[in-house]
Amino acid sequence: MARQRIAVVDLGTNSTRLLVAEVRDGQLQQLERRTKVTRLGEGVDAEGRLSDAAIGRVVAVAEEYRRLIDEHGADRIVAVATSAMRDAKNGPEFAALLRGRFGIGARTIPGEEEARLSFLGATAGRSDDETLVIDIGGGSTEYVIGAPGQDPEFHASTRMGSVRHTERYLHYDPPTDGQLAELRASAREIVEAEVPAELRGEVECGIAVAGTATSLAAIDQELEPYDPDRVHGYELGAETCERVLLELAALPVEERRELTGLHPDRAPTIVAGVAVLIESMAAFGLDRLEVSEADILHGAALDAAGDSGGRIAGDSGGGTAGEAG
């Protein structure tokens, strides 16, 4: 199969991300990766709409990403939009704006597709047994179970995420013990309701992707600056997660922003994200998880290149990136 240069834009609830990679025969070479915390989903849970301020933040980042895509001469642009765009009444209007202004045709994908692509990216090249992939986003959390190299056997996409649960439960800065306990009880209840007990009992290993997990790995190693090579493959134990959660929850947001290993823009939502991760591990009976830098971005790139059955997650049009605009 010919080598293809794929650009993937992920319009997440909390962050807007870019991956440009060359893909051939199931192998991916990363050329560019960027993440900007844009908080697209801010207020969506309460208002049901994307705010003008959030749209403005993403538009500014999309302009920067389009320039990088053109510089790399991508053969194809894939853009996926997840929880915030699914839930917002004006999501289609915003998608039309991105297509018209930047030639980025973002497709709002259902939870099932989000789960499949995250699993594909996180497990590519692995040969583990029954594996759980946990993808904690800003507005949703995906639980995907299956064998690497195959389509997942089970997935659940829940209305639970670091932004959504911060807005629902953590009303003080720093949060009270009662608020944190209520959030954790909600997270545990959601996992146990959405994933049958017999499936949770069959999982032998777990992989955590996305910003909560990678931030935890960076905090635990006190990484400054962030080093993806040290984050990818890092093991997080349950005791470590509990210790870091207590440290984070005791600090007001402005002090959290100064914590080594944590990107300042993640400070407002990291407590909820870590609490969701801990309760997820407990529900599956896992005392440790492996952190992966490979996630839905990588899965979408492999998918677009035809290295997973040829199902395209979202395509802004044929030709080069320059032609797409």
C-alpha positions in Angstrom: 0.0 0.0 0.0 1.3 3.5 -0.9 2.4 5.8 1.8 -0.2 8.4 2.6 0.2 11.7 4.5 -2.9 12.1 6.7 -3.9 15.1 8.8 -6.4 14.5 11.6 -8.2 17.3 13.6 -10.0 16.3 16.7 -12.6 18.8 17.9 -13.0 17.6 21.5 -15.0 19.1 24.4 -12.0 20.3 26.2 -9.2 20.5 23.6 -8.7 20.8 19.9 -5.9 18.6 18.6 -3.9 18.0 15.4 -2.0 15.0 14.1 -0.1 14.9 10.8 1.3 11.5 10.1 2.6 9.3 7.3 0.8 5.9 7.2 1.7 2.8 5.3 0.9 -0.9 6.0 -0.5 -0.2 9.4 2.5 1.8 10.5 2.3 5.4 11.5 5.1 8.0 11.5 4.1 11.1 13.4 5.2 14.3 11.7 3.3 16.9 13.7 1.2 16.9 16.9 -0.4 19.8 18.6 -2.9 20.2 21.4 -4.7 23.4 22.5 -7.2 23.6 25.4 -10.1 25.4 23.8 -13.0 24.4 26.1 -15.5 24.0 23.2 -18.0 22.3 25.5 -17.9 25.0 28.2 -21.6 25.5 29.3 -23.0 23.0 26.8 -24.3 20.7 29.5 -26.4 23.5 30.9 -27.2 25.6 27.9 -27.3 23.1 25.1 -25.3 25.4 22.8 -21.7 26.2 21.9 -21.0 29.7 23.2 -19.6 32.4 20.9 -16.5 32.6 23.1 -15.8 28.8 22.7 -16.4 29.0 19.0 -13.9 31.9 18.7 -11.3 29.9 20.6 -11.6 26.9 18.3 -11.6 29.1 15.1 -8.3 30.7 16.1 -6.7 27.3 16.6 -8.2 25.9 13.4 -6.6 28.7 11.5 -3.2 27.8 13.0 -3.7 24.1 12.3 -4.8 24.7 8.7 -1.5 26.5 8.1 0.5 23.6 9.5 -1.5 21.1 7.4 -0.7 23.0 4.3 3.0 23.2 5.3 3.1 19.4 5.5 1.2 18.8 2.3 -1.2 16.3 3.6 -3.0 14.1 1.1 -6.2 14.0 3.1 -7.7 15.9 6.1 -9.9 14.0 8.5 -11.8 15.9 11.2 -13.8 14.3 14.0 -16.1 16.1 16.4 -17.3 14.3 19.6 -19.4 15.0 22.6 -19.8 18.8 22.6 -20.7 18.9 19.0 -23.1 16.0 19.4 -24.9 17.7 22.2 -25.0 21.3 21.0 -28.0 22.5 19.0 -25.7 24.8 16.9 -23.1 22.0 16.3 -24.1 21.7 12.6 -23.8 25.5 12.1 -20.3 25.5 13.6 -19.3 22.5 11.4 -20.4 24.5 8.3 -18.3 27.5 9.4 -15.2 25.3 9.7 -15.8 23.8 6.3 -16.4 27.1 4.6 -13.6 29.0 6.2 -10.8 26.4 6.4 -11.9 23.5 4.2 -12.0 21.3 7.4 -15.1 19.1 7.0 -15.7 18.0 10.6 -18.0 15.1 10.9 -19.8 14.6 14.3 -19.2 11.0 15.0 -21.4 8.8 17.3 -20.1 7.3 20.4 -19.7 3.9 18.8 -17.4 5.3 16.1 -15.4 7.3 18.7 -14.9 4.2 20.7 -13.8 2.1 17.7 -11.3 4.7 16.6 -9.8 5.2 20.1 -9.5 1.5 20.4 -7.8 1.2 17.0 -5.3 3.9 17.8 -4.5 2.7 21.4 -4.1 -1.0 20.5 -2.4 -0.8 17.1 0.5 -3.2 16.9 -0.3 -4.9 20.3 -1.1 -8.5 21.0 -2.6 -8.4 24.4 -5.6 -10.5 25.6 -9.0 -8.9 26.5 -8.1 -5.2 26.8 -10.0 -2.2 28.1 -9.4 1.2 26.6 -10.6 4.2 28.7 -10.9 7.5 26.9 -11.9 10.3 29.3 -12.9 13.3 27.3 -14.4 16.6 28.4 -18.0 15.6 27.8 -18.0 11.9 27.5 -16.0 8.8 28.6 -15.7 5.8 26.4 -15.1 2.3 27.6 -14.0 -0.1 24.9 -13.3 -3.8 25.3 -11.8 -6.2 22.8 -8.7 -7.9 21.4 -6.1 -5.8 19.7 -6.2 -6.1 15.9 -9.9 -6.7 15.8 -13.0 -4.5 16.0 -14.1 -4.0 19.7 -16.5 -6.6 21.2 -18.1 -4.0 23.4 -18.2 -0.3 23.9 -20.1 2.2 26.1 -20.1 5.9 25.5 -21.2 7.7 28.7 -22.3 11.3 29.3 -19.5 11.7 31.8 -16.3 13.7 31.4 -13.9 16.1 33.0 -15.7 19.3 31.9 -19.2 17.9 32.3 -18.6 16.5 35.8 -16.7 19.6 36.9 -19.7 21.8 36.0 -22.1 19.4 37.6 -20.4 18.7 41.0 -17.4 20.9 41.8 -18.9 24.2 42.6 -16.2 25.5 45.0 -12.5 26.2 44.6 -11.0 24.1 45.8 -13.9 21.5 45.9 -15.2 20.3 49.2 -14.8 16.7 50.3 -18.6 16.3 49.9 -18.6 17.5 46.3 -15.7 15.2 45.4 -17.4 12.2 47.1 -20.6 12.9 45.2 -18.7 13.1 41.9 -17.0 9.8 42.6 -20.2 8.1 43.5 -21.8 9.3 40.3 -18.8 8.1 38.2 -18.9 4.7 39.8 -22.6 4.4 39.4 -22.3 5.3 35.7 -19.6 2.8 34.9 -21.4 0.0 36.7 -24.7 0.8 35.0 -23.1 1.1 31.5 -20.7 -1.9 31.5 -22.1 -5.3 32.6 -20.3 -6.9 35.6 -19.4 -10.0 33.6 -17.5 -8.0 31.0 -15.7 -5.9 33.6 -14.6 -9.1 35.2 -13.1 -10.5 32.0 -10.7 -7.5 31.4 -7.1 -8.5 31.9 -5.3 -5.2 31.2 -6.2 -1.6 30.7 -5.0 1.3 28.6 -5.9 4.9 29.4 -5.7 7.6 26.6 -6.3 11.3 26.4 -5.5 14.3 28.5 -6.4 13.1 32.0 -4.2 10.0 31.8 -1.3 11.7 30.1 -1.4 14.6 32.6 -1.4 12.1 35.5 1.7 10.4 34.1 3.5 13.8 33.6 2.5 14.9 37.1 3.8 11.7 38.7 7.1 12.0 36.9 7.3 15.8 37.5 8.0 16.3 33.8 9.0 19.8 32.8 8.8 20.1 29.9 6.3 17.5 28.9 7.9 14.5 27.3 5.6 12.2 25.2 8.2 9.4 25.1 8.2 9.2 28.9 4.4 9.4 29.1 3.7 6.7 26.5 3.7 3.3 28.1 3.9 4.7 31.7 2.1 2.6 34.3 -0.2 4.3 36.7 -1.1 2.4 39.9 -4.3 3.0 41.8 -2.5 4.2 44.9 -0.6 6.8 42.8 -3.8 8.1 41.3 -5.5 8.4 44.7 -2.4 10.3 46.1 -2.4 12.7 43.1 -6.1 13.3 43.3 -5.9 14.3 47.0 -3.0 16.7 46.1 -4.9 18.3 43.2 -8.3 18.6 45.1 -6.6 20.4 48.0 -5.3 23.2 45.7 -7.3 26.1 44.3 -7.2 26.3 40.5 -4.5 29.0 40.4 -2.1 26.9 42.5 -2.9 23.8 40.4 -1.8 25.8 37.3 1.7 26.0 38.8 2.0 22.2 39.4 4.9 20.6 37.5 3.7 18.2 34.8 0.2 19.8 34.5 -0.6 22.1 31.6 -2.1 25.2 33.2 -5.2 25.1 31.0 -6.1 21.6 32.3 -6.1 22.8 35.9 -9.9 23.6 36.1 -11.0 20.1 35.1 -8.2 17.7 36.1 -9.7 16.9 39.5 -12.9 15.5 37.9 -11.0 13.7 35.2 -8.7 11.9 37.8 -11.7 11.0 39.9 -13.4 9.4 36.9 -10.3 7.5 36.1 -10.0 6.1 39.6 -13.6 5.0 39.8 -13.2 3.4 36.4 -10.2 1.4 37.5 -12.1 0.3 40.7 -15.1 -0.8 38.7 -13.0 -3.0 36.4 -10.9 -4.4 39.3 -7.7 -3.0 37.9 -4.9 -1.9 40.2 -2.9 -0.3 37.4 -3.3 1.1 33.9 -0.9 1.8 31.0 -1.0 5.3 29.6 -0.9 5.7 25.8 -0.2 8.7 23.7 -1.9 6.9 20.8 -5.6 7.5 20.7 -8.5 8.6 18.4 -6.1 10.7 16.4 -4.0 7.7 15.5 -7.0 5.5 14.9 -8.6 8.1 12.6 -5.3 8.4 10.6 -5.0 4.6 10.2 -8.7 4.4 9.3 -8.4 7.1 6.7 -5.4 5.4 5.1 -7.5 2.2 4.7 -5.4 0.2 7.2 -8.5 -0.9 9.2 -11.1 -1.9 6.7 -11.3 1.4 4.9 -14.0 3.1 7.0 -13.4 6.8 7.0 -14.2 8.7 10.1 -14.6 12.0 8.4 -13.1 13.5 5.3 -12.9 17.1 4.2 -12.5 16.1 0.5 -10.0 14.6 -1.8 -6.7 16.0 -3.2 -4.0 17.7 -1.2 -4.6 19.7 1.9 -4.0 22.9 -0.2 -6.7 21.9 -2.6 -9.2 21.1 0.2 -9.3 24.7 1.3 
